[in-house]
Amino acid sequence: MLRHNHTYLSRLILGFFFILYASSALTAEYSPINWPDRASAAAWQTNKTMFLFKSSQHVGMNTYITASIRSDAENRSIRVDIPIDKFDSGDQERDQDVVSILKGDVQKDLTFQSQNLNSKDWDQLLNGQKNTLDGKLTIGNIDYNVVFTVNVVDEDEDKLITGQMTTKFSYFGLDAPSVAGGVVAKVSDELLLHVKIYFKDLKTM
């Protein structure tokens, strides 16, 4: 009888933790990114659960990106190179883990290459009439089709393009980091990627 009660109590506690965890996962909202002033940058953002139910968010900021416009007579495209070892989350050990997770030993930069935009598409992008940008994100020398939600605004006599993509570690064949099999800490499979580029920083290729 005592053993039966102990088993029932254990299941009840685990069920309670599961409900808290599931509830927090469903209601998680991401905080706005604290961008550096007047600097082009990229950032990753994740949601981590501690001890099955306590949630926290982490951001890795990177101001060492290179952005360029490639153009010919008919088309333009945007390319962004992001050095993986330059993400700064405020935790050096976490940043080293990011280098490993994002396969920095295979390819040192994350690379986004947009598809070609004709003159009409380019003008719509600059005028805020086009709010998505399709392309390929290359991780570990493997290309993945991605779509960024974008916005172009005027800021201090310059144009600023911001982009965000909500995706998953698993989409890129990556494992979300965890501690003790996820019991102590587990990062959600969901991954947000952000980019903020001032047109003054765009190089012409």
N, C-alpha and C positions, 0 to 999 in steps of 0.2 A: 504493500500500500504506500509506504514511504517512497519507494523507488518510482512508483507510478506518479505520485504527486510531484516528485522532482523532475521527471521527464515532462510532465504537463507544464510546469512552471518554466522550464527551459524553453519549450516551444513558444510559450506565451511571450517571453522576453524577446526571443528572436523575431517573432511576428511583429511585436511592437517596434523594434528597430527597423524592420523591413518597411513598415508603413511610414515611419518617419523618413526613411531614405527615399522611398518612392515619391512621397509627397514633396520633398525638397527638390528632387530631380525634375518633377513636373512643373514646379512653380519658380524654378531658378531664373533669375533675370540678371543680365550682365550689366555691370556698372560702366558708365562712359569712360573712354580712354583718356588719360591725362597726357596729352601730347606735348612734346617740347615746343617752345615758342619759335615760330618762323623757321622751322626745319623740316625738310622732307624726312619721312620715317616709315617704318613698317613695324607691326606688332602682332604677336600671337596672344590669345586670351583663352583661358580654360577655367573650368569649374572643378574643384577638388572636394571630395567628401572624406572627412576624418571620422574614424570609428563608426562607420556605417550611416551616420546621420548629420554630423556637423559639416556645413558647407562653407567653402571659402573660394575666392577667385584670385587668379594670378595672371599677370601680364608680363610679357617679355618685349622690351622696347629695343628698336634697332635704328640708329640714326646714320648708319654707314652704307645706306643703300645707294645704288646707281640707277638712274632712270634715263631712258633715251627714247627719242622718236626716230623711227626708220621710215623714210619716205622715198617714193619714186614719182613718176609723172602722174599716176592714177591713185595710189593708195598710201595710207599712213598706218603705222602700228606703234604700239608702246611696248617697250621691254623694261623690266625691272629686275635687277640682280641684288640679292639680299644675302650678305655673308652670314652663314649660320653661326659662326663662333662670336658674332658681335651682338647677339641678343642679350639684354640685361634685364633680369627679373628681380634683382636685388639679392639673389641667392646664387653664389658661385657654383655650388654643387649642382643645383637645378639647371643652371646654364650649361654645365658640362654634360648633363644628361640629355639636354635638348640637342646638343651637337651629335650625340650618339643616336638618339631617336630619329633625327632628321637625316641620318646617314652622311654626316659631314666628312667622314673618312673616304666616301666614294665621290662626292661632289661638294665642294666647299661652299657653293652658293645655291640658295633657292632661286630659281629663275622663272619669271612669268613673262610669256610672250603672247601678246594679244593677237587676235586674227586681224587681217587687213581690213581697214576702214576706207571706203571710197570717200570722195569729197562730200557727198551728202551726209553720210554717217558721221564723218568728222565734225562737220558743222553742227549737226544735231547734238553731238557729244558736248561741244563747247557751249552751246546754247541751253544746255540742260534738258533737251528733248529726248536724249538717249540715256537711259539709266542703267544699262547693263553693258558689261564688256566681257566677251567670250575670249578664251585663249587656252593656253596650256601652261601648267605649272610643272616644272621639272624638279624632281627630288631623287637623288641617288641615280641620276642619269636615266630616269624613267619619266615619260611624259604622261600627265593626267589632264583630261579635259575639265576645265573649271569655268565658273561664271561669277564675276564680281558685280555686286550692286554698286553703282558709281554715282557721284554727284560732282558737278563742276560749278564753282562759285567764284565771284570776284572778291579778292581780299587784298587790301593795301596796295592798289595799283598792280596787282598780279592775279593770275588765275590759280586756283587750287583745286586739284582733283582728289577726292577721297573715295576709297573703295572698301567694301567689306564682303567677306564670303563666310558663310556658315557651312562647315563640312564635318567630316569625321576622320579620326586617325585611321580607322579601318579602311576608309576609301582609298588611302594611299598605301595600304599594306603595312601600316605602322601600329605598334602596340602602345596604348596609353599607359603611362607610368603608374606603378602601384607599389605599395609597401605591405609586406606580409600577406601577399595574395589578395590585397584589396581590403582586408579587415582593418588595418591601421589607417591606410590612406589609399584612395583610388581616384585618379583623374578621370572625368567623364570622357566617353568616346567622342563627344562633341568638341569641335575645335573651331575657333573664330580666327580668321586672318584679316588684318586691317592694313591699309596703306594710305599714306597721305603725301601727295607730291605737289610741290610748287612748280609752276611752269618755268620759273627762272632757273630751276635746277635740272630741267630736261636738256639733255645733250642731243644734238642732231647727228644722226649717223648716215 
